[in-house]
Structure formats: structure tokens, C-alpha cells
Amino acid sequence: MKILVLTSEPLDADRLRAALAANGAGRDALELAQVMIVAPALHETALRFWVSDADEAIAHANAVARGTLAELDDDGVAAGAAIGDGDPIGAIEDALVDFPADEILVFTHQDGEQQRYREDLDREALRQRIAIPVRFESLDGPER
């Protein structure tokens, strides 16, 4: 199984295992899967997006990708990672070109104060554009 994980914050293996288990996958599903982490270059604010101030967004995405890979590696889970476009749907579509996933897990902040610009993506638009299963997980605790 190939799993594409879009995340705006670093994740650890336990978090990914829990998300997979919630969908009926066994506890060893993560170790058996091919995993690609995509960290979109989300801007902190709309103003930074519109004035094309991408340095902070790219640095944050790079830290998310590196941090997640390090956490997974520490737990013996092999994965790849990429920095994605500032539009999360575009980041997923771009990643699917090289990594044809069987499932997509999207981890985002649901709390408006924690959200970065464009992190509150249109779930229905994503499901309509992507012809594979997409599940959403909150980085703020239980899904709301």
C-alpha cells in the first residue's frame, strides 16, 4: 500500500499508526506501506502569500518534512518526503504524479488561531479532484 501524507506540522510514527488503525488497518500497516510525506509551503498569513514572501513558508515546510522523516526513521519506518506547493490541493496533485498513492492522509490544524493561510482546504473539492480515498486528521486533537 502506498500512503501519501500531507502535513503542516511534524508527525511521529505513533500518530500515523493511530490514523491508519482508525480506518481498520493493522498496527503494522505503517511498516508495510510505502510512505511519502508532503509538507506544503503554507504561508503564515494571506499578506505574505500575496506579496510572494515565500522564504518563511519554504523554511517551515522544510522543517516539517525533515522533522517527520527523523521521527519516522527513529521508529524504524522508511519514508520519503517533499516540500509541496502553497496550495495543499496542488501539492497533493503534484506529489501523485511521482507517487501514485492508494490512500491520502491529510493532517491540518482545525483551530483558526493555529492555521496557516490556505490550510483550511476545501475537502469536497479535494475529494472531487482526487480519485483515491482521502482522510482528514486534525493536528489539534480529535477531529471536529
C-alpha positions as CSV (number, residue, x, y, z in Angstrom):
1,M,0.0,0.0,0.0
2,K,1.2,3.5,-0.9
3,I,0.2,6.3,1.5
4,L,0.6,10.0,0.8
5,V,0.7,12.1,3.9
6,L,0.1,15.8,3.7
7,T,1.0,17.6,6.9
8,S,1.6,21.1,8.1
9,E,3.4,20.1,11.2
10,P,5.9,17.3,12.0
11,L,4.4,13.9,12.8
12,D,5.6,10.8,14.6
13,A,5.0,7.1,13.7
14,D,2.5,6.7,16.6
15,R,0.3,9.4,15.1
16,L,0.4,7.8,11.7
17,R,-0.3,4.4,13.1
18,A,-3.3,5.7,15.0
19,A,-4.7,7.3,11.9
20,L,-4.3,4.1,9.9
21,A,-5.7,2.0,12.7
22,A,-8.8,4.3,12.9
23,N,-9.5,3.2,9.3
24,G,-9.2,-0.5,10.2
25,A,-5.6,-1.1,9.2
26,G,-3.5,-3.3,11.5
27,R,-0.8,-1.8,13.8
28,D,1.9,-2.9,11.4
29,A,0.3,-1.3,8.4
30,L,2.7,1.7,8.6
31,E,5.8,-0.6,8.4
32,L,4.3,-2.5,5.4
33,A,3.4,0.6,3.5
34,Q,5.4,2.9,1.2
35,V,5.0,6.4,2.7
36,M,5.5,9.8,1.1
37,I,5.4,12.9,3.3
38,V,4.4,16.2,1.6
39,A,4.8,19.4,3.6
40,P,3.1,22.2,1.7
41,A,4.8,25.6,1.8
42,L,2.0,27.3,3.6
43,H,2.3,31.0,4.3
44,E,1.7,32.3,7.8
45,T,-0.7,35.0,6.6
46,A,-2.6,35.9,3.4
47,L,-0.5,39.1,3.1
48,R,2.8,37.1,2.9
49,F,1.2,34.9,0.3
50,W,0.0,37.8,-1.9
51,V,3.4,39.6,-1.7
52,S,5.2,36.4,-2.5
53,D,7.2,36.3,0.7
54,A,7.9,32.5,0.4
55,D,11.1,32.2,2.4
56,E,9.4,31.6,5.7
57,A,6.8,29.2,4.2
58,I,9.5,27.1,2.5
59,A,11.7,27.0,5.6
60,H,8.7,25.9,7.7
61,A,7.8,23.2,5.1
62,N,11.4,22.0,5.1
63,A,11.5,21.7,8.9
64,V,8.2,19.8,8.8
65,A,9.5,17.4,6.2
66,R,12.9,16.9,7.9
67,G,11.3,16.6,11.4
68,T,8.7,14.0,10.2
69,L,11.4,11.9,8.4
70,A,13.6,12.0,11.5
71,E,10.7,10.9,13.8
72,L,9.8,8.1,11.4
73,D,13.4,7.0,11.0
74,D,13.8,6.9,14.8
75,D,10.9,4.4,14.9
76,G,12.2,2.3,12.0
77,V,9.7,3.5,9.4
78,A,11.1,4.2,6.0
79,A,9.6,7.2,4.1
80,G,10.3,9.8,1.6
81,A,9.5,13.5,1.8
82,A,8.9,16.5,-0.4
83,I,8.1,20.2,0.0
84,G,4.8,21.0,-1.8
85,D,3.1,23.9,-3.3
86,G,1.5,26.5,-1.0
87,D,-1.9,25.3,-2.3
88,P,-2.4,22.0,-0.4
89,I,-4.6,20.5,-3.2
90,G,-1.9,21.4,-5.8
91,A,0.8,19.9,-3.5
92,I,-1.2,16.6,-3.4
93,E,-1.8,16.6,-7.2
94,D,1.9,17.3,-7.8
95,A,3.0,14.5,-5.5
96,L,0.7,12.0,-7.1
97,V,2.5,12.4,-10.4
98,D,5.6,10.7,-9.0
99,F,4.0,8.8,-6.1
100,P,0.7,7.1,-7.2
101,A,-0.8,6.6,-3.7
102,D,-3.6,4.2,-2.7
103,E,-4.7,6.5,0.1
104,I,-4.1,10.1,1.3
105,L,-4.0,11.2,4.9
106,V,-4.3,15.0,5.4
107,F,-3.2,16.4,8.7
108,T,-4.1,20.1,9.3
109,H,-4.9,22.5,12.1
110,Q,-8.6,22.9,12.5
111,D,-8.2,25.7,15.1
112,G,-8.3,29.0,13.3
113,E,-5.6,30.5,15.5
114,Q,-3.2,27.7,14.6
115,Q,-4.0,27.5,10.9
116,R,-1.6,28.9,8.3
117,Y,-3.0,30.6,5.2
118,R,-4.8,28.1,2.9
119,E,-4.5,25.3,5.4
120,D,-8.3,25.2,5.7
121,L,-8.7,23.4,2.4
122,D,-11.9,22.6,0.7
123,R,-12.4,18.9,1.5
124,E,-15.1,18.3,-1.1
125,A,-13.1,20.0,-3.8
126,L,-10.1,17.7,-2.9
127,R,-12.3,14.6,-3.0
128,Q,-13.8,15.6,-6.4
129,R,-10.3,16.2,-7.9
130,I,-8.6,13.2,-6.4
131,A,-10.0,9.7,-7.4
132,I,-8.5,7.9,-4.4
133,P,-9.6,7.7,-0.7
134,V,-8.8,10.9,1.3
135,R,-9.0,11.0,5.1
136,F,-8.6,14.1,7.2
137,E,-6.9,14.2,10.6
138,S,-6.7,17.2,13.0
139,L,-3.4,18.3,14.4
140,D,-5.3,19.9,17.2
141,G,-6.7,16.8,18.8
142,P,-9.9,14.9,17.9
143,E,-11.4,15.8,14.6
144,R,-14.2,18.4,14.8
